[in-house]
């Protein structure tokens, strides 16, 4: 540990103290050129004063001293460097430092990181006090990690491993998550990532985590993205960075959350669902639950207050969870423990049975957990607080808490407790037994809903971008105008209406006769033609064309126009289809309800491109307005196969033309006989 210090106000003190805590398991050397000692361990003046070069060098020195220390470590055979220092210089110097390390087969964590810890092996190379548990965290924010750690500790959980990524000049989020997948003691994965670097690689890692039974709970920034590109096309406005991350999580079986609290609540619920409460006792015999599904969808609510139970049921339903009526046999079994006239449906109202005998809490919960009618039971209300008012009930309340945990363990189903109590002896029993305890019912609802979403996740087979050798006709596009993009999408098999391009009204009249009335007149060179008065539909004859041409020229001043056949298939639906090239995740495809209301409706679905026909078909069926496509109020369904084919072709065009940062068709008119692209636009970014 280079930069060790005797001063508790400095990072070097806490890093050195943490390293020494594991000195009985590994050799630890402390380095400070000024000398000194900590906890009886003397500081050595430099790395070359060590009797043998260590495998791992932690660096917490001023930035200008980082490179010489790393160079000396590499020369001696060190294999890993954790650079705490907030910058090893500027970005270029950081990249050069990473190159220096990786060229020699070593690895670099940071710079500007908070360190690394593994509570399962007593490796604590970080500032702060982190609780031990089974959650593995990867984070670009040190303070956020501290917050998550404190929230986990309050919930009776903690970290198995924590990796602070810093500036990710070498080791990145995917590397760290890969190590957590393979770590047996880590049972839930969490990550906070701001810079996704190679997003496709991270997506593959998250899918591998899901396949290993360790889905990723992800936090990131950027819930809104109002950038300049939104003015260039609808796609830029509809395919935000946040929406892209959410789509990638859906494809990879990860769960995108909004806050540290949501992450902790969901992680605690997942751990309980996976363990089924771990081992317990029943009838004096130690039992272990079967491995349950990782999250519930059907919930039974048990309340010692009718109002709390009803509000809880409403909250769960609002979060997409099913609160089903109980079958008659189960309701009768519940009623056997309740006063006459108590509510035995769902929610179950204890109606004073809990106060009469605390054991009724565990008996009724046990009936519901073992009945097979629900995936989770939520106990809401007062339990856990009886001993606060009457300390004589402490032992019995703790005993009941143990019985509740036993019922969850033996049933293999999830038990969640929502209580107004805080940090009582019974609550401590529940938490130690792995039962999630929440102070607010909405916490329980969000956690159970997140677990259910993860259970339902089916990671998509990944279709990675491949670029074919281009023919002369596939040269890079020089502009993103309609005429150019129309030719491009037609070359990929998208149907387009007959059209001619003109510069004068006389040419327009001649073109209309050749195309055939009715026609559409479009002004070229405008990103949003409708808003600028640059489009006229359903022009039936020459007189109407002359009028439309004059008005359009006055409104837009456009030098060039398209005269296009008017497409009027019956029972048609307008879609918007586009592809945006994300800097981290590459081309991302989007489809939604289109036309002039595309941004207003914001009914869109995203997926990484290229697309398979199956994935494109799933996207169409995921829209909120899907009934418009499958036959609404007697209308025949549209050709979903041809709509999906158009999406695949558009995505392939964008993948194979790297100069396109955005490619859009709006509207894509889908109807019972096919699909036709009525307008198109692209944003071209020519790169050296």
Secondary structure, DSSP 4 states (H G I P E B T S, - for coil): -BT--S-TTSHHHHHHHHHHHTTTTS---EE-TT--EETTEEEESSGGGSSS--SEEEE-S-GGGHHHHHHHHHHHT--EEEE-SS-SSSHHHHHHHHHHHHHTT-EEEESS--EEEETTTTEEEESS---EEEEEEEES-HHHHHHHHHHHHHTT--EEEEEE-TT-SSS-HHHHHHHHHT-TT--EEEEE-S--SSHHHHHHHHHHHHHTT-PEEEE-S-S----GGGGT-HHHHHS-HHHHHHHHHHHHT-EEESSHHHHHHHHHHHHHHHHTTSEEEETTEEEE-----SS-SBEEEEESSHHHHHHHHHHHHHTT-B-PPPPHHHHHHHHTTS-TT---SSSEE-TTHHHH-THHHHHHHHHHHHHSS-SEEEEEESTT-HHHH-GGGHHHHHHHHHHHHHHHHHHTSEEEEEES--S-HHHHHHHHTT-EEESSHHHHHHHHHHHHHHHH--PPPP-----PPPPGGGPPPS---HHHHHHHHHHTT--B--EEEESSHHHHHHHHHHH-SSEEEEESS-SSHHHHT-EEEEE-SHHHHHHHHHHHHHHH--S-EEEEEPP--TT-EEEEEEEEEETTTEEEEEEEE-GGGHHHH--EEEEESS--HHHHHHHHHTSTTTHHHH-STTPPPP-HHHHHHHHHHHHHHHHH-TTEEEEEEEEEEEETTEEEE--EEEEE----
